[in-house]
Amino acid sequence: MRGIFRYFLPHLFVSALEDIDLVKLRNRGIRGLIVDLDNTLVAWDTYDLPERIARWIEKAKEQGFAICIVSNALERRVAYFSRLLAIPGISKAQKPRRGAFRVALEILGLKRNEVAVIGDQVFTDVFGGNRLGLYTILVRPLSEREFFTTRLGRFFERLILWRFANRD
């Protein structure tokens, strides 16, 4: 894929966070995970952490992955889940800007080629991660309930993903 469109294509697309094979990531040299919060770890605008998500995070930590939440959400929301999961978090990240991803790399103490970005949005998580040369994983959103601008972006996201799926 050429041009700017290559930045919108995730390296991996999975239905759910727990479908990510941690052994395969480790074999690719991935040692750290930058994970989005809303509709990736928890449904948007809720404080209910699914048990399966908590187990997956614990499994990743047990396997030696360093993990950091990077979210555009407000500080109190990110801090709550950061404490709950015992992992660092960055709020008001302004994704897809690269600044918060760079801070996360420093927190994790890893190089770009050792880190994967996991998120539910092409225009924030995938685009931001790809611009910095990180391995990107797109997951299906946990909920259809979303912020208005996110819902608007989903229309364009579907067009881009359709284009990639149907390219020659």
C-alpha positions in Angstrom: 0.0 0.0 0.0 1.4 3.4 -1.0 1.1 6.9 0.1 -0.7 8.2 3.2 -3.3 5.3 3.1 -0.6 2.9 4.5 -0.9 4.7 7.8 -4.5 3.7 8.2 -3.9 0.0 7.7 -3.4 -2.0 11.0 -0.8 -4.7 11.0 -3.3 -7.0 12.6 -7.1 -7.0 13.0 -8.9 -9.1 15.7 -12.4 -9.3 16.9 -11.5 -9.0 20.6 -8.6 -8.1 22.8 -8.3 -11.7 24.1 -7.9 -12.9 20.5 -4.5 -11.4 20.4 -1.9 -14.2 20.6 0.7 -13.0 23.1 3.1 -15.7 22.1 3.1 -14.6 18.5 3.6 -11.0 19.6 6.6 -12.0 21.7 8.0 -14.0 18.8 7.8 -10.8 16.7 10.0 -9.0 19.3 7.1 -7.1 20.9 7.7 -6.6 24.6 5.4 -3.7 25.3 1.8 -2.8 24.7 0.2 0.7 24.4 -3.5 0.1 24.9 -6.4 2.4 24.3 -9.1 2.6 27.0 -12.5 3.4 25.7 -14.1 0.6 23.7 -10.9 -1.3 23.8 -10.5 -2.2 27.5 -13.9 -0.9 28.7 -17.1 0.2 27.0 -17.2 4.0 26.5 -18.6 6.0 29.4 -18.7 3.1 31.8 -16.5 2.0 34.7 -17.3 -1.7 34.4 -14.1 -3.6 33.5 -15.0 -7.0 32.0 -13.4 -9.9 33.8 -12.1 -11.3 30.6 -10.2 -8.1 29.8 -8.7 -8.0 33.3 -7.6 -11.6 32.9 -6.0 -10.8 29.6 -4.1 -7.9 31.0 -2.9 -10.0 33.9 -1.8 -12.8 31.5 0.1 -10.2 29.4 1.9 -8.9 32.5 2.7 -12.5 33.7 4.3 -13.1 30.3 6.5 -10.1 30.8 4.8 -7.5 28.7 5.1 -3.9 29.9 1.7 -2.2 29.4 0.6 1.5 29.3 -2.8 2.9 28.7 -2.9 5.8 26.3 -6.3 7.5 26.0 -7.9 10.7 24.9 -10.1 10.4 28.0 -10.0 12.7 31.0 -7.4 12.2 33.7 -9.8 10.9 36.4 -11.1 8.1 34.1 -7.7 7.0 33.0 -6.3 7.2 36.5 -9.1 4.9 37.8 -8.4 2.1 35.3 -4.6 2.6 35.6 -4.9 2.0 39.4 -7.4 -0.9 38.9 -5.1 -2.7 36.4 -1.8 -1.6 38.1 -0.4 -0.2 34.9 0.6 3.4 34.0 -1.7 5.6 32.0 -1.7 8.7 29.9 -4.8 10.8 29.7 -5.8 13.6 27.2 -3.4 12.0 24.8 -4.6 14.0 21.7 -4.3 10.9 19.5 -3.4 10.6 16.7 -0.7 13.1 17.7 2.6 11.3 18.4 3.5 13.0 21.7 1.6 10.6 24.1 2.9 7.6 22.2 6.5 8.9 22.7 5.8 9.4 26.4 4.5 5.9 26.6 7.6 4.5 25.0 9.7 6.3 27.6 7.5 4.9 30.4 7.8 1.4 29.0 11.5 1.9 28.5 11.3 0.3 25.0 12.1 1.0 21.4 9.5 1.5 18.7 10.1 -1.9 17.2 9.4 -3.5 20.5 5.9 -2.0 21.1 2.4 -2.7 19.7 -0.5 -0.2 19.9 -3.9 -1.8 20.5 -7.0 0.2 19.9 -10.5 0.2 18.4 -10.1 3.3 16.1 -8.3 3.6 12.8 -8.0 7.4 12.9 -6.6 7.6 16.4 -4.9 4.4 17.5 -3.8 2.9 14.2 -2.9 6.1 12.4 -1.1 7.5 15.5 0.8 4.2 16.0 1.7 3.8 12.4 3.0 7.3 12.1 5.5 6.5 14.8 6.5 3.1 13.3 4.8 1.0 15.9 3.1 -2.3 15.3 -0.6 -1.7 15.3 -3.5 -3.9 16.2 -7.1 -2.9 15.6 -9.8 -4.5 17.7 -13.6 -4.3 17.3 -15.1 -1.8 19.6 -16.6 -3.3 22.8 -19.8 -1.1 22.5 -21.7 0.7 19.8 -22.2 3.6 22.2 -19.6 6.2 21.5 -18.8 9.9 21.6 -20.5 11.8 18.7 -17.3 12.5 16.8 -16.2 8.9 17.1 -19.5 7.7 15.5 -18.9 10.2 12.7 -15.4 8.9 12.2 -16.7 5.3 12.0 -18.3 6.0 8.7 -15.0 7.0 7.1 -13.2 4.2 8.9 -15.5 1.6 7.3 -14.8 3.1 3.9 -11.1 2.8 4.4 -11.3 -0.7 5.8 -13.5 -1.8 2.9 -11.0 -0.3 0.5 -8.2 -2.3 2.0 -10.2 -5.5 2.1 -11.1 -5.1 -1.6 -7.9 -3.9 -3.1 -6.4 -5.7 -6.0 
